[in-house]
Amino acid sequence: MDAPLLIEEKQNDDVELQQSSANGSATSFVKTCFNGLNALSGVGLLSIPYALASGGWLSLILLFAIAFITFYTGLLIQRCMDVKSDIRTYPEVGELAFGSNGKIIVSIFMYVELYMVATGFLILEGDNLDNMFPDVGFGLIGFTISGQAFFVLVIALIILPSVWLDDMSLLSFVSASGVLASTVILGSVVWCGAFDGIGFQQKGTLINWKGIPNSISLFAFCYCAHPVFPTLYTSMKNKRQFSNVLTLCFIMCTFGYASMAIMGYAMFGSDIQSQITLNLPKGKLSSLVAIYTTLINPICKYALMTVPIVNAIKNRFPLNYNTKAFTILISTTLLVSNVIVALTIPFFGSLMSLVGAFLSMTASIILPCVCYLKISGNHRRFRFETVIITSIIVIGVLVATLGTYVALVEIVGKM
């Protein structure tokens, strides 16, 4: 989500900001902050109480640590861009550092992350609708179709027309409500705990070492907005204020994430599910507001999330393939593949943990550090900052490896 709710709107922000920059209409400090908050406010908000429950209360320290590290790597991306004024996208940062191979590597991580988050949307929709309307499962030609699988298919059919659209301005408008949606969901959870009889009495666990890798992965997923940072930076009227934009965005989002994590864990304890909306009491107005807000945003965002992937695939073909019918074919095939993955791996928390460990940890922590060392030439010089950055890379690789392994084992164990 790293997501809405979505990380997610980062690609839409990329398009808008590139267009505004091309037209000479640079964005103000306030507008850039809004775009940054939209990029950071993702579906991670729904799973962060589960992340805290996985690691225990002390794992909250890791949330703040990851927030600080990803803030720092955001500044490193800015420094990389200052070396060459015509850099506008994250893949171009990779290209500046390592040539065409660097651009390809960064692009792959971006597109795979978008693909997996889009898949997560379908799982999220299926889980919440199945929770609202249980016992919908049925048998068909000898196969048993669960309620969750049925709703994934229904949502896919609802989404299908949106991926065929040429003009996505309406969807762009709705999806830009990421900050509002996150605020509404957070407010609804507060209301449920304070006024709907749930309370905040659960004590929870101080530390759960086995759950730490899962916690770190989900925390990293919440801060996977780095692909949009180059476009935010180039779009600003006063680029010297970019560090202030990052500071404000990270402080506000971290406050929201920490608040949701603490309240959710205090409300439901170890019973918290991978999406806090699945724990909210049915029939309460505050719960319905949170759930419907959660449901509407992914439907609007799915097409925007997959547009960059579709365009990347189209660019691999000759120009004579650039037709409406071919675009529809690619978009539909992509959606079908998302549905297959969502039905095969219908585990939202585990899948987002995998995304956080393998993709977000790499794209938001490891790659910015590696690119900066190469571009700045600091990898040839022994400095204190070089030691810090190298340490972040080493720890990031270890955490990404362990987190990916744990997430894969968890997914395989559930299948």
N, C-alpha and C positions, 0 to 999 in steps of 0.2 A: 502498500500500500504502500514505505518505504512507499493511498494509496488511498476527494472524497474526501471521496476518500482517496485519492489516489496518487502515488508517485508517478507518475502515473499520469498526471496531467502535465508532466514535464515535457513530453513531446509536443503537446498542443501549445504549451508556452513557447517552446523552441520556434515553432512555425510563426506564431504571432510576433514574437520579438524579432525574429530575423526579418520579417516583412516591415516592421516598424523601423528597424535600423536602416533597411534598404531605402525606405521612403524619407529618411532623415528625421523622423519623428521620434527622437530619443525619449526614453521613459524617465519619469521623475523618481526621486527617492522613495516616495510613498508607493507608487505603482510597482517599482521593483521589489519593494518589501512584500507587497501583496502577491506578486508572482512567485517570490521565493517561498512564502508561507504556503501557497498552493502546492508547490513542488514537494515541500517537506511534510505536508499534512496528508497522510495516506492511510491505507487500510491497516497499516501497522498499529493505528490507534485501537483497533478492535482486538488485536491479539496481544497487546503489551501487558495487560493484567495476567494473561496466561504465561507470558515470558517471565514476569516477576515471580509467579507461583512456581515455575519450574526451578528457579535458582534460589528462592527464598528472599527474605527481606534484604540481606546484605548485597544481593545481586543488583540492587538499585544503584550501588556505587559504580557498577559496570556500565549502567545506562549513562551516567554522567561522564564517565571516562570515554565512552564511544562518542558521545555528543561532542566532547572537547576535541577528540582526535579528528573526527570528520569535519569539524569546524576548521581545524588547522589545515587539513588536506584541501579544503575549499580555498583557503588562502594560497596554498601552493599552486593550485590551478591558475589562480589570478597571476601569480608571479611568472608562471610559464607563458601566459598570454602576453604579458608585458614585454617579452623578448621579441615578439613579432606582432605588429599591430593588425595584420589582416586575418588573424586566427579568430574564428567565430564559433566553432563547434568543438565538442570533446574529442571526436576522432582526429581532428586536425592537430590537437595537442599531442596525441599519440604519434601522428605523422611527423611533427616537428622533432620529437624525441628519437624515434626509431624508424623513420621513413614509412614506406607503404605498409610494411609488416606491422608497425605500431598502429597505424590507422585501422588495419583489418582486425587486429586483436581487440582494440577498444570498441570497434563497431560490433564485433561478435558478442561481447559481453553486454553491450547495450541492448541489442536486439533479442538476445536470449532472455535477458531480464524482463523486457517488455512482454515477450511471449509467455513467460511463466506467470507474470502478474495477471495478464489477461486470462490465463487458465484459472488462476486463483479467484478471479471475479465469478466465473461460472460455479466453482465449488462453493464460494460464499453465498451466492444466490440460492443454490440448491439446499445448503444447510439451513439457512434461515427460513425458507419457504417450507421445508420439511418439518421444521420445528413449529411453524405456525399451523400447518395442516398435516398432522401426523396420520399414519395408516392410509396413505394414498397408494402404496405399492400394489402391484398386481402381477399376474402371470400372463405371458404372451408366447405362444408357440413353444411351450416347454421351458421358457426362460422366466426367471423371476426378476421383475424390475422394481427396485426399491423406490420409495417416495423421493429420496434425494436425487437418484438418477433420473427419475421422471421429470422433476423440476429443472434439472440441468438441461434436459432436452427442450423443455418448454421455453426456458429463458433463451436458449440458442435460437429457437425459431423467432422469438420476439426481437432478438438482436439482429438477426439476418438482414432485414431490409436496411438497417442503418449502415451496414458495411458496404452497401451498394451505392450510397449517396455520393454525389460529387461535391455538393455544398454542405459542409458540416458546421456552418456558423451557429445554428441553433444548438447542436450538441456541444459546441465549444463554449457557448454561453452557459449552458447548464453545468458542464463539467468544471467550469471556472469557479464553481461554488464550493471548492474543496475546503476552504477555511470556514465558511458558514456551516457546511455539513459536519465538520469535525467539532465545531462549537456546539451545534445542536445535539450531537450524540453525547458529548461530554456533559452538557447540561442535563440531558435526560437521565444519564446514569447517576448524577448527583441527586436529582429529584427522586429517583427510585430508592436510593439508599437512605435519603433523609426523610422522605414523606410517604413512601409506599410500603413501609413496614419491614424493610430488609435490614436496615441498620448497618453499622460498621464494626461489628463485634468479633469477626473472625481473627484469631491470633496468627495463624499461618506458621511457617517454619523460618527459623533464622537463616539457615544456609542449607542448601541441598547440592552437594558437590556434583552428583551425577547429572543434575539438570542445568549446570552452568553452561556447557556448550550450547544447549538449546536456547538459553536466555540470551547469550551473546549474539547468536545468529539472528534472533528475532529483533534484538535491539539494533543491530546493524541494518536490518531491513527497513527500520523506521527512518534511517538517515541516508537512503540511497538516491538522493536527488542531484548528485554531482554532474550527471550529463547535462543538466540545464544551466549550471553555473556559468559556463562560458557565454551563453546567449544572454543571460541576465547581465553579465558584466559589459558586454559590447553594446547593449541596448541603453545603458545609463547615460544621462546627460553629463553627470559629474562622476567619472569613474573612480575618483579618489574616495568616494563614499561607499564603495562596494564592501569594504571590510566592515563598515558600520551596518550595512544591510545584512550581511551574514551574521553579525553579532546579534542584532535584533531578532532575526528569524530563528536562529538556533536557541536563543533564550526563551522566546515565546513557545516554540514547538516543544522544547524540552520540558518546560513547565506543564504544558498540556499532556505530554506523554507520561511524565512522572505522576501527575495528578490522577490520570486515568488508571495507571498501574496500581497506585496506592489504594485508591478507592475500590477498584475492582477486586483486589486481593483481600482487602478488609471486609468487603461485602460477602464474598463467596468462598474465600479460603482456598483449600486444595481442590474444591469442587469446580473451580473456574474452568470453563471450556475454552477451546481455541479461539472462539469469538465471543466476546462478552455479551453480545446480543442474544446468544443462545441460553444465557442464564437469567435474563430479565423475565419477570413475572408476566404471564400472558393476561391480556384483558385490561392492563393498566394503560392509561393514555400516554404516560411518559415512555413506556416500553414500546408502544406502537409507533410513536414519533421516531424513536431511535431506530427501530427495525425498518420502517418504511424509508427513512433517510438512507439507511444502509443499502436497501434494495434498489432505490432509484438511481443513485449515482453510478454504480458499475454498469448498468444498462446503457446509460448515456456515454460512459467513458470508453467502453470496449472498442468501438470503432476508431476513436481517436488514438487509442493505445496501439492498435494494429496498423494504422496508416503508414507509419515509418517502415514497418516490416514489409508491407505490400509494395511500397515504393522501392525499397532496396531490392526486392525480388524482380520487380519490373525492369529496373536498371541493368539487370544481368542479361536481358534479352535485347535483340535488335529493335530499332525504332518502329518497324512495321508491326511489332506485337503490341505497341502502345495503343490499344483500343479499349473501349468501354467493356466489351464482352470479355476480353482477356483479364482486365482488372477485376471484374465480377468473379471470374473463375478463380483467380488467386485469393481474393478475399473470402470466398465461400470455402475453398479448400483449407485455408488457414483456420477458419471457424470450426470446420469439421474436425481438424486435427486437435484443436483446443478441447473440443467436446470429448474426443477419444481419450486424451490425457486426463481430463477432469473425471471421467467415468472410471478410468483405470487407477488413478491415484486420487481418490476423493477425500484427502486428508489435508485440510486447509493449513492447520498449524504446522504440520510436518513439512509440507511443500514450501510454505513461506520461510520456514527455518532453513531449508535447503537453499532457497533463493538468497537469503541473508548471508549464509555461510560462504557459499561458493561465488555468487555473482556480486552481491552488494559489498561484501568484504573486499573483493578484488577491485571492483569499479570505483568504490568510494574511499578506500584506504590504501591499498597496495599500489595500484596504477598511478594515482597522483604523486605518490612519493617517488616511485621509480622514474616517472617522466621528469619530475623536477630535478632529481639528482643528475640525470643525463643531460637535460637542457642547460642547467646552471653550471655543469662541470664540477659540482661539488663532490662527485664520486671519486675524483682524482685528488681531492684535498681533505686532510683530516681536520675537521672542525667540530665544535660541540653540536651544532645543528645537524651536521652529517651523521653524528653518532645517534642523535635522537631519531632522525628519519630512518636510518638503517634499523634501529631497534623496533620502530613501528612496523617496518616491512617484515622483519623476522617474526615478530609476534603475530602480525596479521596473517602470514603464511601458515604458521602453526595453528592459529585459531580457525582459519578457513579450512585447513585440512581436517582437523578434529571435528569441527562443526559439520562439515560435509559428510564425514564418515558416520557420525551419530545420527544425522538426519536421514541418510540412506538406510541405515540399519533400522531406524524407527519406521520408515515407510515400508520396507520389506517385511518387517514384523507384523504390520497391520494388514498386509495384503493376503 
